[in-house]
Amino acid sequence: MKHLINIDTWERKDNYLFFRDFHNSWIAMTSEVDCTEAYAEAKAQGRSFFLYYLYAILRAANEIKEFRYRWDKHGQVVYHDTVDITTPIAVPGKTFYTVRIPWNSDFKAFYEEARCIITSIPEDGDPYGTDKEIAAQGDFDVILLSATPKLYFTSISYTQYAPGHPLDYPLMNAGKAVTREGRLVMPIALTVSHAFVDGAHISLFFEKVEKYLKER
């Protein structure tokens, strides 16, 4: 469910009015998170490590209200009670197919539904069909995570639809896990609107992601 924000009484009024007309009000950050426990459990149980960190990232985003603020298709500021996650999945013989995975706080239920969605990708489907549906709906109640599991990175820049066209929702990337001082860490990059999200919220996001990757 979405809720319309009254800008005049909003606690972020000053931040929003300051940043909303910037040519680029989106800030990008990359940080490492410890994923040792999640990786070990996934491998021990023959499960997808990708879905482990997908869950941790989506849970963190849903627990921080600032990550759920959006402009809807009418240009109004809204916030959503929950957001889902979209992610491109590699498809043999093609490049990728973007799927939308619903949020579920129960990890087992989330994992099983996500696995079912990913293994049911139609061979002749539109790889951008999910993105088009989200744009047509106009609520943008999602975050996006792309995975590059064979590439470790320290920074990333994101595409922009058109000059003057803001990004519609947070974009994230997860990279290759590497060993650092005996622990396994992976880079996660994100870009979010500074009109909605501050550095403190980004710090909290990374803390939560790491926490949920350790709670195995």
Buried (B, 14 or more C-beta within 10 A) or exposed (E): EBEEBEEEEBEBEEBBEEBBEEEBBBBBBBBBBBBBBBBEBBEEEEBBBBBBBBBBBBBBBBBBEBBBBBBBEEEEBBBBEBBBBBBBBEBEEEEBBBBBBBBBEEBEEBBEBBBEBBEEBEEEBEBEBBBEEBEEEEBBBBBBBBBBEEEBEEEBEBEEEEEEEBBBBBBBBBBEBEEEEEEBBBBBBBBBBBBBBBEEBBEBBBEBBBBBBBEB
